[in-house]
């Protein structure tokens, strides 16, 4: 799966992908170089996100969620990736199945061993 994703990324000449040490790739859609605050343990964040297949088919359209950092069950790669973000930033994550929904899928629209991509916008960070 990793080799397929790397091949897919290599064909994308538009985006500058960053490989995470946590097993996923990402690129900035919108980056803020002025702010420095990123979410910390047990803070609440408001996010908007979607989930797409690797070819860009929408699985779950625009979703809004408040998420407590490191305290709630969520897509594992996004649990980590959100901690890289600053308010107002948008990042697209490319996630292998083992950092997404794994061997079980989500029991609905995401199949077993299905890699996904997700574009996330960090709307707000709220203190504990």
The first five atom37 places (N, CA, C, CB, O) and aatype in JSON, in Angstrom:
{
  "aatype": [20, 20, 20, 20, 20, 20, 20, 20, 20, 20, 20, 20, 20, 20, 20, 20, 20, 20, 20, 20, 20, 20, 20, 20, 20, 20, 20, 20, 20, 20, 20, 20, 20, 20, 20, 20, 20, 20, 20, 20, 20, 20, 20, 20, 20, 20, 20, 20, 20, 20, 20, 20, 20, 20, 20, 20, 20, 20, 20, 20, 20, 20, 20, 20, 20, 20, 20, 20, 20, 20, 20, 20, 20, 20, 20, 20, 20, 20, 20, 20, 20, 20, 20, 20, 20, 20, 20, 20, 20, 20, 20, 20, 20, 20, 20, 20, 20, 20, 20, 20, 20, 20, 20, 20, 20, 20, 20, 20, 20, 20, 20, 20, 20, 20, 20, 20, 20, 20, 20, 20, 20, 20, 20, 20, 20, 20, 20, 20],
  "atom_mask": [
    [1, 1, 1, 1, 1],
    [1, 1, 1, 1, 1],
    [1, 1, 1, 1, 1],
    [1, 1, 1, 1, 1],
    [1, 1, 1, 1, 1],
    [1, 1, 1, 1, 1],
    [1, 1, 1, 1, 1],
    [1, 1, 1, 1, 1],
    [1, 1, 1, 1, 1],
    [1, 1, 1, 1, 1],
    [1, 1, 1, 1, 1],
    [1, 1, 1, 1, 1],
    [1, 1, 1, 1, 1],
    [1, 1, 1, 1, 1],
    [1, 1, 1, 1, 1],
    [1, 1, 1, 1, 1],
    [1, 1, 1, 1, 1],
    [1, 1, 1, 1, 1],
    [1, 1, 1, 1, 1],
    [1, 1, 1, 1, 1],
    [1, 1, 1, 1, 1],
    [1, 1, 1, 1, 1],
    [1, 1, 1, 1, 1],
    [1, 1, 1, 1, 1],
    [1, 1, 1, 1, 1],
    [1, 1, 1, 1, 1],
    [1, 1, 1, 1, 1],
    [1, 1, 1, 1, 1],
    [1, 1, 1, 1, 1],
    [1, 1, 1, 1, 1],
    [1, 1, 1, 1, 1],
    [1, 1, 1, 1, 1],
    [1, 1, 1, 1, 1],
    [1, 1, 1, 1, 1],
    [1, 1, 1, 1, 1],
    [1, 1, 1, 1, 1],
    [1, 1, 1, 1, 1],
    [1, 1, 1, 1, 1],
    [1, 1, 1, 1, 1],
    [1, 1, 1, 1, 1],
    [1, 1, 1, 1, 1],
    [1, 1, 1, 1, 1],
    [1, 1, 1, 1, 1],
    [1, 1, 1, 1, 1],
    [1, 1, 1, 1, 1],
    [1, 1, 1, 1, 1],
    [1, 1, 1, 1, 1],
    [1, 1, 1, 1, 1],
    [1, 1, 1, 1, 1],
    [1, 1, 1, 1, 1],
    [1, 1, 1, 1, 1],
    [1, 1, 1, 1, 1],
    [1, 1, 1, 1, 1],
    [1, 1, 1, 1, 1],
    [1, 1, 1, 1, 1],
    [1, 1, 1, 1, 1],
    [1, 1, 1, 1, 1],
    [1, 1, 1, 1, 1],
    [1, 1, 1, 1, 1],
    [1, 1, 1, 1, 1],
    [1, 1, 1, 1, 1],
    [1, 1, 1, 1, 1],
    [1, 1, 1, 1, 1],
    [1, 1, 1, 1, 1],
    [1, 1, 1, 1, 1],
    [1, 1, 1, 1, 1],
    [1, 1, 1, 1, 1],
    [1, 1, 1, 1, 1],
    [1, 1, 1, 1, 1],
    [1, 1, 1, 1, 1],
    [1, 1, 1, 1, 1],
    [1, 1, 1, 1, 1],
    [1, 1, 1, 1, 1],
    [1, 1, 1, 1, 1],
    [1, 1, 1, 1, 1],
    [1, 1, 1, 1, 1],
    [1, 1, 1, 1, 1],
    [1, 1, 1, 1, 1],
    [1, 1, 1, 1, 1],
    [1, 1, 1, 1, 1],
    [1, 1, 1, 1, 1],
    [1, 1, 1, 1, 1],
    [1, 1, 1, 1, 1],
    [1, 1, 1, 1, 1],
    [1, 1, 1, 1, 1],
    [1, 1, 1, 1, 1],
    [1, 1, 1, 1, 1],
    [1, 1, 1, 1, 1],
    [1, 1, 1, 1, 1],
    [1, 1, 1, 1, 1],
    [1, 1, 1, 1, 1],
    [1, 1, 1, 1, 1],
    [1, 1, 1, 1, 1],
    [1, 1, 1, 1, 1],
    [1, 1, 1, 1, 1],
    [1, 1, 1, 1, 1],
    [1, 1, 1, 1, 1],
    [1, 1, 1, 1, 1],
    [1, 1, 1, 1, 1],
    [1, 1, 1, 1, 1],
    [1, 1, 1, 1, 1],
    [1, 1, 1, 1, 1],
    [1, 1, 1, 1, 1],
    [1, 1, 1, 1, 1],
    [1, 1, 1, 1, 1],
    [1, 1, 1, 1, 1],
    [1, 1, 1, 1, 1],
    [1, 1, 1, 1, 1],
    [1, 1, 1, 1, 1],
    [1, 1, 1, 1, 1],
    [1, 1, 1, 1, 1],
    [1, 1, 1, 1, 1],
    [1, 1, 1, 1, 1],
    [1, 1, 1, 1, 1],
    [1, 1, 1, 1, 1],
    [1, 1, 1, 1, 1],
    [1, 1, 1, 1, 1],
    [1, 1, 1, 1, 1],
    [1, 1, 1, 1, 1],
    [1, 1, 1, 1, 1],
    [1, 1, 1, 1, 1],
    [1, 1, 1, 1, 1],
    [1, 1, 1, 1, 1],
    [1, 1, 1, 1, 1],
    [1, 1, 1, 1, 1],
    [1, 1, 1, 1, 1],
    [1, 1, 1, 1, 1],
    [1, 1, 1, 1, 1]
  ],
  "atom_positions": [
    [[0.83, -1.19, 0.0], [0.0, 0.0, 0.0], [0.87, 1.25, 0.0], [-0.94, 0.0, 1.2], [0.56, 2.22, -0.69]],
    [[1.94, 1.24, 0.76], [2.83, 2.39, 0.82], [3.41, 2.69, -0.56], [3.96, 2.16, 1.84], [3.47, 3.85, -0.97]],
    [[3.83, 1.66, -1.27], [4.42, 1.85, -2.6], [3.39, 2.41, -3.58], [4.98, 0.53, -3.13], [3.73, 3.24, -4.42]],
    [[2.13, 1.95, -3.48], [1.08, 2.49, -4.36], [0.84, 3.97, -4.08], [-0.23, 1.7, -4.17], [0.66, 4.76, -5.0]],
    [[0.84, 4.34, -2.81], [0.63, 5.74, -2.45], [1.8, 6.58, -2.92], [0.44, 5.89, -0.92], [1.61, 7.67, -3.46]],
    [[3.02, 6.08, -2.72], [4.19, 6.83, -3.17], [4.19, 7.01, -4.69], [5.47, 6.11, -2.74], [4.58, 8.07, -5.18]],
    [[3.76, 6.0, -5.43], [3.64, 6.12, -6.89], [2.58, 7.17, -7.25], [3.27, 4.75, -7.51], [2.8, 7.99, -8.14]],
    [[1.45, 7.13, -6.56], [0.38, 8.1, -6.79], [0.88, 9.52, -6.52], [-0.85, 7.78, -5.9], [0.61, 10.43, -7.3]],
    [[1.61, 9.71, -5.42], [2.16, 11.01, -5.07], [3.18, 11.47, -6.11], [2.81, 10.96, -3.68], [3.21, 12.64, -6.47]],
    [[4.0, 10.55, -6.58], [5.03, 10.92, -7.55], [4.44, 11.45, -8.86], [5.92, 9.74, -7.84], [5.1, 12.19, -9.58]],
    [[3.22, 11.07, -9.16], [2.55, 11.54, -10.39], [1.91, 12.91, -10.2], [1.5, 10.53, -10.83], [1.49, 13.53, -11.18]],
    [[1.81, 13.38, -8.97], [1.21, 14.68, -8.68], [2.32, 15.74, -8.77], [0.52, 14.69, -7.26], [3.17, 15.83, -7.88]],
    [[2.29, 16.53, -9.82], [3.32, 17.54, -10.02], [2.9, 18.91, -9.49], [3.66, 17.65, -11.49], [3.65, 19.88, -9.61]],
    [[1.71, 18.99, -8.91], [1.17, 20.27, -8.45], [1.5, 20.54, -6.98], [-0.33, 20.3, -8.64], [1.81, 21.67, -6.62]],
    [[1.44, 19.51, -6.14], [1.57, 19.69, -4.7], [2.94, 19.24, -4.18], [0.48, 18.91, -3.97], [3.56, 18.34, -4.74]],
    [[3.39, 19.9, -3.11], [4.63, 19.53, -2.45], [4.3, 18.7, -1.21], [5.46, 20.79, -2.07], [4.01, 19.24, -0.15]],
    [[4.35, 17.4, -1.36], [4.01, 16.49, -0.27], [5.13, 16.41, 0.75], [3.68, 15.11, -0.81], [6.31, 16.45, 0.41]],
    [[4.73, 16.29, 2.0], [5.65, 16.08, 3.11], [5.33, 14.7, 3.67], [5.53, 17.21, 4.23], [4.17, 14.38, 3.93]],
    [[6.36, 13.87, 3.85], [6.14, 12.55, 4.43], [6.29, 12.65, 5.94], [7.12, 11.49, 3.84], [7.34, 13.06, 6.44]],
    [[5.26, 12.27, 6.65], [5.28, 12.29, 8.11], [6.04, 11.07, 8.63], [3.85, 12.32, 8.68], [6.05, 10.02, 7.99]],
    [[6.66, 11.22, 9.75], [7.3, 10.08, 10.4], [6.25, 9.16, 11.03], [8.31, 10.55, 11.48], [6.57, 8.08, 11.53]],
    [[4.98, 9.6, 11.0], [3.89, 8.83, 11.62], [3.1, 8.01, 10.6], [2.94, 9.78, 12.36], [2.04, 7.48, 10.93]],
    [[3.61, 7.9, 9.36], [3.0, 6.98, 8.41], [1.95, 7.56, 7.48], [2.42, 5.89, 9.13], [1.09, 6.81, 7.01]],
    [[1.97, 8.84, 7.2], [1.05, 9.44, 6.24], [1.78, 10.58, 5.54], [-0.24, 9.96, 6.95], [2.89, 10.94, 5.92]],
    [[1.17, 11.12, 4.51], [1.74, 12.23, 3.75], [0.75, 13.39, 3.81], [2.05, 11.82, 2.27], [-0.44, 13.19, 4.06]],
    [[1.26, 14.6, 3.59], [0.36, 15.76, 3.6], [0.96, 16.9, 2.79], [0.07, 16.22, 5.04], [2.16, 16.95, 2.54]],
    [[0.08, 17.81, 2.39], [0.53, 19.06, 1.78], [-0.4, 20.18, 2.23], [0.56, 18.94, 0.22], [-1.57, 19.97, 2.53]],
    [[0.17, 21.38, 2.26], [-0.59, 22.55, 2.68], [-1.41, 23.09, 1.51], [0.35, 23.64, 3.23], [-0.87, 23.32, 0.43]],
    [[-2.7, 23.28, 1.73], [-3.56, 23.97, 0.79], [-3.5, 25.46, 1.12], [-5.02, 23.43, 0.86], [-3.43, 26.31, 0.23]],
    [[-3.52, 25.75, 2.43], [-3.4, 27.12, 2.92], [-2.51, 27.07, 4.16], [-4.81, 27.76, 3.25], [-2.82, 26.36, 5.12]],
    [[-1.41, 27.83, 4.14], [-0.46, 27.81, 5.24], [-0.36, 29.2, 5.85], [0.93, 27.32, 4.77], [-0.38, 30.21, 5.13]],
    [[-0.25, 29.25, 7.17], [-0.08, 30.52, 7.89], [1.33, 30.54, 8.47], [-1.17, 30.68, 9.01], [1.67, 29.72, 9.32]],
    [[2.13, 31.48, 8.02], [3.51, 31.55, 8.51], [3.66, 32.54, 9.66], [4.44, 31.94, 7.39], [4.75, 32.69, 10.21]],
    [[2.57, 33.22, 10.03], [2.66, 34.23, 11.09], [2.3, 33.69, 12.46], [1.76, 35.41, 10.76], [2.94, 34.04, 13.45]],
    [[1.29, 32.84, 12.53], [0.88, 32.3, 13.83], [1.84, 31.2, 14.27], [-0.57, 31.77, 13.77], [2.53, 30.59, 13.46]],
    [[1.86, 30.95, 15.55], [2.71, 29.87, 16.05], [1.94, 28.86, 16.89], [3.84, 30.44, 16.86], [2.45, 27.78, 17.16]],
    [[0.72, 29.21, 17.3], [-0.04, 28.31, 18.18], [-0.58, 27.11, 17.41], [-1.2, 29.06, 18.84], [-1.23, 27.25, 16.37]],
    [[-0.31, 25.94, 17.94], [-0.87, 24.69, 17.43], [-1.61, 24.02, 18.59], [0.24, 23.75, 16.83], [-1.31, 24.3, 19.75]],
    [[-2.56, 23.15, 18.3], [-3.32, 22.5, 19.38], [-2.44, 21.65, 20.29], [-4.42, 21.63, 18.79], [-1.51, 20.99, 19.85]],
    [[-2.76, 21.7, 21.56], [-2.04, 20.93, 22.58], [-2.98, 19.89, 23.22], [-1.46, 21.88, 23.67], [-4.2, 19.93, 23.04]],
    [[-2.38, 18.99, 23.96], [-3.09, 17.92, 24.67], [-4.31, 18.46, 25.4], [-2.15, 17.23, 25.65], [-4.22, 19.43, 26.14]],
    [[-5.45, 17.82, 25.19], [-6.74, 18.09, 25.83], [-7.39, 19.42, 25.44], [-6.57, 18.06, 27.31], [-8.43, 19.77, 26.0]],
    [[-6.82, 20.17, 24.5], [-7.52, 21.34, 24.01], [-8.59, 20.89, 23.02], [-6.53, 22.35, 23.33], [-8.5, 19.82, 22.43]],
    [[-9.6, 21.72, 22.86], [-10.65, 21.44, 21.89], [-10.35, 22.2, 20.61], [-12.04, 21.82, 22.45], [-9.93, 23.36, 20.65]],
    [[-10.58, 21.55, 19.48], [-10.43, 22.22, 18.19], [-11.72, 22.08, 17.4], [-9.23, 21.63, 17.4], [-12.39, 21.05, 17.46]],
    [[-12.05, 23.12, 16.67], [-13.14, 23.06, 15.71], [-12.51, 22.86, 14.34], [-14.05, 24.35, 15.76], [-11.65, 23.63, 13.93]],
    [[-12.95, 21.82, 13.64], [-12.39, 21.53, 12.33], [-13.51, 21.31, 11.31], [-11.47, 20.31, 12.39], [-14.64, 20.97, 11.66]],
    [[-13.16, 21.51, 10.07], [-13.98, 21.08, 8.94], [-13.11, 20.1, 8.16], [-14.47, 22.29, 8.03], [-11.92, 20.34, 7.99]],
    [[-13.7, 19.02, 7.7], [-12.91, 18.03, 6.96], [-13.81, 17.25, 6.02], [-12.18, 17.08, 7.93], [-15.04, 17.25, 6.14]],
    [[-13.16, 16.59, 5.08], [-13.86, 15.66, 4.21], [-13.04, 14.37, 4.16], [-14.09, 16.26, 2.78], [-11.91, 14.32, 4.63]],
    [[-13.63, 13.35, 3.58], [-12.92, 12.09, 3.36], [-13.18, 11.7, 1.91], [-13.39, 10.96, 4.36], [-14.32, 11.65, 1.46]],
    [[-12.08, 11.43, 1.19], [-12.17, 11.06, -0.22], [-11.37, 9.79, -0.46], [-11.66, 12.2, -1.12], [-10.48, 9.42, 0.31]],
    [[-11.71, 9.13, -1.55], [-10.89, 8.0, -2.0], [-9.59, 8.55, -2.57], [-11.65, 7.13, -3.06], [-9.44, 9.76, -2.72]],
    [[-8.67, 7.67, -2.88], [-7.39, 8.11, -3.44], [-7.55, 8.76, -4.8], [-6.45, 6.94, -3.54], [-6.7, 9.56, -5.2]],
    [[-8.6, 8.44, -5.52], [-8.82, 9.06, -6.84], [-9.69, 10.31, -6.73], [-9.47, 8.06, -7.8], [-10.04, 10.91, -7.75]],
    [[-10.03, 10.7, -5.5], [-10.74, 11.95, -5.3], [-12.25, 11.85, -5.21], [-10.4, 12.86, -6.36], [-12.93, 12.87, -5.1]],
    [[-12.79, 10.64, -5.25], [-14.24, 10.48, -5.09], [-14.62, 10.8, -3.64], [-14.7, 9.03, -5.47], [-13.99, 10.31, -2.7]],
    [[-15.65, 11.62, -3.47], [-16.07, 12.01, -2.12], [-16.75, 10.83, -1.43], [-17.02, 13.24, -2.18], [-17.72, 10.27, -1.94]],
    [[-16.24, 10.48, -0.27], [-16.85, 9.44, 0.56], [-17.75, 10.12, 1.59], [-15.76, 8.55, 1.27], [-18.92, 9.78, 1.73]],
    [[-17.19, 11.08, 2.3], [-17.95, 11.92, 3.23], [-17.62, 13.37, 2.89], [-17.62, 11.58, 4.75], [-16.47, 13.79, 2.98]],
    [[-18.64, 14.13, 2.5], [-18.44, 15.53, 2.14], [-18.1, 16.36, 3.35], [-19.68, 16.09, 1.46], [-17.72, 15.83, 4.4]],
    [[-18.23, 17.64, 3.23], [-17.84, 18.57, 4.27], [-18.46, 18.21, 5.63], [-18.23, 19.99, 3.88], [-19.68, 18.23, 5.78]],
    [[-17.61, 17.9, 6.59], [-18.02, 17.54, 7.94], [-17.48, 18.6, 8.9], [-17.5, 16.12, 8.33], [-16.39, 19.12, 8.69]],
    [[-18.24, 18.91, 9.93], [-17.76, 19.82, 10.98], [-17.72, 19.03, 12.28], [-18.69, 21.09, 11.11], [-18.59, 18.21, 12.56]],
    [[-16.7, 19.31, 13.06], [-16.54, 18.55, 14.3], [-15.72, 19.35, 15.3], [-15.87, 17.19, 14.03], [-14.81, 20.09, 14.93]],
    [[-16.08, 19.2, 16.57], [-15.23, 19.66, 17.66], [-14.55, 18.41, 18.19], [-16.06, 20.42, 18.79], [-15.2, 17.41, 18.49]],
    [[-13.25, 18.47, 18.31], [-12.45, 17.31, 18.69], [-11.53, 17.69, 19.84], [-11.63, 16.78, 17.48], [-10.88, 18.73, 19.81]],
    [[-11.47, 16.83, 20.86], [-10.57, 17.04, 22.0], [-9.26, 16.31, 21.72], [-11.22, 16.52, 23.34], [-9.23, 15.09, 21.57]],
    [[-8.18, 17.07, 21.65], [-6.87, 16.54, 21.26], [-6.44, 15.38, 22.16], [-5.82, 17.65, 21.29], [-6.39, 15.51, 23.39]],
    [[-6.14, 14.26, 21.53], [-5.64, 13.04, 22.18], [-6.6, 12.43, 23.19], [-4.35, 13.34, 22.88], [-6.19, 11.62, 24.02]],
    [[-7.88, 12.8, 23.14], [-8.82, 12.26, 24.11], [-10.05, 11.64, 23.47], [-9.25, 13.34, 25.06], [-10.94, 11.15, 24.17]],
    [[-10.13, 11.65, 22.14], [-11.29, 11.08, 21.46], [-10.82, 10.17, 20.33], [-12.21, 12.2, 20.9], [-9.73, 10.33, 19.79]],
    [[-11.66, 9.21, 20.01], [-11.39, 8.32, 18.89], [-11.67, 9.08, 17.59], [-12.25, 7.02, 18.99], [-12.74, 9.66, 17.42]],
    [[-10.7, 9.05, 16.69], [-10.81, 9.74, 15.41], [-9.83, 9.06, 14.47], [-10.53, 11.29, 15.54], [-9.06, 8.2, 14.9]],
    [[-9.83, 9.41, 13.22], [-8.89, 8.83, 12.26], [-7.47, 9.03, 12.81], [-9.05, 9.49, 10.83], [-7.05, 10.17, 13.0]],
    [[-6.73, 7.94, 13.06], [-5.43, 8.06, 13.73], [-4.48, 9.07, 13.09], [-4.78, 6.73, 13.76], [-3.85, 9.85, 13.81]],
    [[-4.35, 9.09, 11.78], [-3.44, 10.04, 11.14], [-3.89, 11.47, 11.37], [-3.34, 9.76, 9.63], [-3.06, 12.37, 11.53]],
    [[-5.19, 11.7, 11.4], [-5.68, 13.06, 11.64], [-5.51, 13.47, 13.1], [-7.15, 13.18, 11.25], [-5.29, 14.65, 13.39]],
    [[-5.59, 12.51, 14.02], [-5.33, 12.82, 15.42], [-3.94, 13.44, 15.55], [-5.44, 11.56, 16.31], [-3.75, 14.39, 16.31]],
    [[-2.99, 12.91, 14.81], [-1.63, 13.43, 14.84], [-1.51, 14.69, 13.98], [-0.65, 12.37, 14.35], [-0.93, 15.69, 14.41]],
    [[-2.05, 14.65, 12.78], [-1.89, 15.74, 11.83], [-2.49, 17.06, 12.29], [-2.51, 15.36, 10.54], [-1.94, 18.12, 12.01]],
    [[-3.6, 17.0, 12.98], [-4.24, 18.24, 13.47], [-3.3, 19.0, 14.4], [-5.56, 17.91, 14.19], [-3.35, 20.23, 14.47]],
    [[-2.45, 18.28, 15.12], [-1.52, 18.93, 16.05], [-0.43, 19.72, 15.33], [-0.87, 17.89, 16.96], [0.31, 20.47, 15.97]],
    [[-0.32, 19.58, 14.01], [0.64, 20.35, 13.22], [0.06, 21.68, 12.75], [1.08, 19.54, 12.01], [0.78, 22.55, 12.27]],
    [[-1.25, 21.83, 12.9], [-1.96, 22.93, 12.25], [-2.09, 24.17, 13.12], [-3.33, 22.46, 11.84], [-2.07, 24.12, 14.35]],
    [[-2.23, 25.29, 12.43], [-2.53, 26.58, 13.06], [-3.91, 27.01, 12.6], [-1.45, 27.66, 12.71], [-4.4, 26.57, 11.56]],
    [[-4.55, 27.88, 13.37], [-5.89, 28.35, 13.02], [-5.88, 28.95, 11.62], [-6.39, 29.4, 14.05], [-5.02, 29.76, 11.27]],
    [[-6.86, 28.52, 10.83], [-7.0, 29.02, 9.47], [-6.28, 28.2, 8.42], [-6.52, 30.42, 9.4], [-6.51, 28.39, 7.23]],
    [[-5.42, 27.29, 8.85], [-4.7, 26.48, 7.87], [-5.58, 25.36, 7.34], [-3.42, 25.89, 8.49], [-6.5, 24.89, 8.01]],
    [[-5.28, 24.95, 6.11], [-5.93, 23.81, 5.48], [-4.83, 22.89, 4.97], [-6.89, 24.26, 4.32], [-3.92, 23.32, 4.27]],
    [[-4.94, 21.62, 5.33], [-3.97, 20.61, 4.91], [-4.74, 19.43, 4.33], [-3.06, 20.17, 6.1], [-5.78, 19.03, 4.85]],
    [[-4.19, 18.87, 3.25], [-4.71, 17.61, 2.71], [-3.77, 16.5, 3.16], [-4.84, 17.65, 1.15], [-2.56, 16.56, 2.93]],
    [[-4.35, 15.48, 3.78], [-3.61, 14.33, 4.28], [-3.89, 13.13, 3.37], [-3.99, 14.01, 5.75], [-5.03, 12.89, 2.99]],
    [[-2.86, 12.39, 3.03], [-2.98, 11.14, 2.28], [-2.63, 10.03, 3.27], [-2.05, 11.11, 0.99], [-1.52, 9.98, 3.79]],
    [[-3.6, 9.15, 3.5], [-3.51, 8.25, 4.65], [-3.66, 6.79, 4.22], [-4.58, 8.6, 5.68], [-4.69, 6.42, 3.65]],
    [[-2.65, 5.96, 4.48], [-2.81, 4.53, 4.22], [-3.83, 3.93, 5.19], [-1.45, 3.8, 4.35], [-4.1, 4.49, 6.25]],
    [[-4.39, 2.82, 4.81], [-5.47, 2.23, 5.61], [-5.08, 1.98, 7.06], [-5.93, 0.94, 4.98], [-5.91, 2.14, 7.95]],
    [[-3.84, 1.59, 7.3], [-3.45, 1.28, 8.68], [-3.38, 2.51, 9.57], [-2.11, 0.58, 8.68], [-3.27, 2.38, 10.79]],
    [[-3.43, 3.72, 8.99], [-3.51, 4.96, 9.78], [-4.87, 5.62, 9.62], [-2.39, 5.93, 9.36], [-5.09, 6.75, 10.05]],
    [[-5.81, 4.87, 8.98], [-7.17, 5.38, 8.77], [-8.15, 4.43, 9.45], [-7.5, 5.53, 7.23], [-8.29, 4.44, 10.67]],
    [[-8.81, 3.59, 8.66], [-9.83, 2.69, 9.21], [-9.41, 1.23, 9.22], [-11.11, 2.83, 8.43], [-10.19, 0.36, 9.62]],
    [[-8.19, 0.95, 8.78], [-7.59, -0.37, 8.92], [-8.3, -1.51, 8.21], [-7.5, -0.7, 10.33], [-8.91, -1.33, 7.16]],
    [[-8.21, -2.67, 8.82], [-8.71, -3.89, 8.2], [-10.22, -4.06, 8.33], [-8.02, -5.08, 8.8], [-10.79, -5.01, 7.79]],
    [[-10.86, -3.15, 9.04], [-12.31, -3.28, 9.21], [-13.1, -2.26, 8.4], [-12.66, -3.14, 10.65], [-14.3, -2.44, 8.21]],
    [[-12.46, -1.19, 7.93], [-13.21, -0.11, 7.31], [-14.01, 0.62, 8.38], [-14.15, -0.65, 6.21], [-13.76, 0.45, 9.58]],
    [[-14.96, 1.44, 7.95], [-15.76, 2.16, 8.94], [-17.14, 1.54, 9.12], [-15.92, 3.62, 8.53], [-17.98, 2.08, 9.84]],
    [[-17.37, 0.4, 8.47], [-18.66, -0.28, 8.61], [-19.76, 0.38, 7.79], [-19.08, -0.32, 10.05], [-20.93, 0.02, 7.92]],
    [[-19.39, 1.35, 6.96], [-20.38, 2.06, 6.18], [-19.87, 2.26, 4.75], [-20.72, 3.42, 6.83], [-20.1, 1.41, 3.89]],
    [[-19.17, 3.36, 4.51], [-18.74, 3.69, 3.15], [-17.27, 3.4, 2.86], [-19.01, 5.12, 2.89], [-16.87, 3.37, 1.69]],
    [[-16.47, 3.19, 3.89], [-15.05, 2.95, 3.69], [-14.77, 1.47, 3.85], [-14.2, 3.79, 4.69], [-15.06, 0.87, 4.89]],
    [[-14.2, 0.9, 2.81], [-13.96, -0.54, 2.79], [-12.74, -0.95, 3.59], [-13.81, -1.01, 1.39], [-12.02, -0.11, 4.15]],
    [[-12.52, -2.25, 3.64], [-11.36, -2.78, 4.36], [-10.08, -2.4, 3.62], [-11.47, -4.33, 4.53], [-10.04, -2.37, 2.39]],
    [[-9.05, -2.12, 4.37], [-7.73, -1.78, 3.82], [-7.79, -0.68, 2.76], [-7.1, -3.01, 3.22], [-7.06, -0.73, 1.78]],
    [[-8.65, 0.31, 2.95], [-8.81, 1.38, 1.97], [-8.04, 2.63, 2.38], [-10.28, 1.72, 1.79], [-8.36, 3.25, 3.4]],
    [[-7.03, 3.02, 1.59], [-6.37, 4.3, 1.87], [-7.33, 5.43, 1.53], [-5.04, 4.44, 1.06], [-8.21, 5.28, 0.68]],
    [[-7.14, 6.56, 2.19], [-8.03, 7.7, 1.97], [-7.21, 8.98, 1.9], [-9.09, 7.81, 3.11], [-6.02, 8.99, 2.2]],
    [[-7.87, 10.04, 1.49], [-7.3, 11.37, 1.66], [-8.35, 12.23, 2.35], [-6.87, 11.99, 0.28], [-9.55, 12.02, 2.19]],
    [[-7.88, 13.19, 3.1], [-8.77, 14.05, 3.86], [-8.21, 15.47, 3.88], [-8.98, 13.52, 5.29], [-7.04, 15.67, 4.2]],
    [[-9.05, 16.43, 3.55], [-8.66, 17.83, 3.62], [-9.28, 18.43, 4.87], [-9.09, 18.61, 2.33], [-10.5, 18.39, 5.05]],
    [[-8.43, 18.98, 5.73], [-8.85, 19.48, 7.04], [-8.54, 20.97, 7.15], [-8.16, 18.7, 8.18], [-7.44, 21.41, 6.78]],
    [[-9.49, 21.74, 7.65], [-9.27, 23.14, 7.98], [-9.45, 23.3, 9.48], [-10.25, 24.08, 7.2], [-10.45, 22.88, 10.05]],
    [[-8.45, 23.91, 10.13], [-8.53, 24.17, 11.57], [-9.22, 25.54, 11.76], [-7.1, 24.16, 12.25], [-8.67, 26.58, 11.41]],
    [[-10.42, 25.51, 12.3], [-11.22, 26.72, 12.48], [-10.85, 27.46, 13.76], [-12.71, 26.37, 12.49], [-10.7, 28.68, 13.76]],
    [[-10.69, 26.71, 14.85], [-10.44, 27.36, 16.15], [-9.78, 26.39, 17.11], [-11.76, 27.9, 16.75], [-9.95, 25.18, 17.0]],
    [[-9.04, 26.93, 18.06], [-8.47, 26.17, 19.17], [-9.04, 26.77, 20.45], [-6.88, 26.2, 19.16], [-8.99, 27.99, 20.65]],
    [[-9.58, 25.91, 21.31], [-10.16, 26.38, 22.57], [-9.38, 25.77, 23.72], [-11.67, 26.01, 22.66], [-9.03, 24.59, 23.68]],
    [[-9.12, 26.56, 24.73], [-8.36, 26.07, 25.89], [-9.14, 24.97, 26.62], [-8.05, 27.23, 26.85], [-10.34, 24.8, 26.42]],
    [[-8.42, 24.25, 27.47], [-9.0, 23.15, 28.24], [-10.21, 23.61, 29.03], [-7.96, 22.56, 29.19], [-10.82, 22.81, 29.74]]
  ]
}
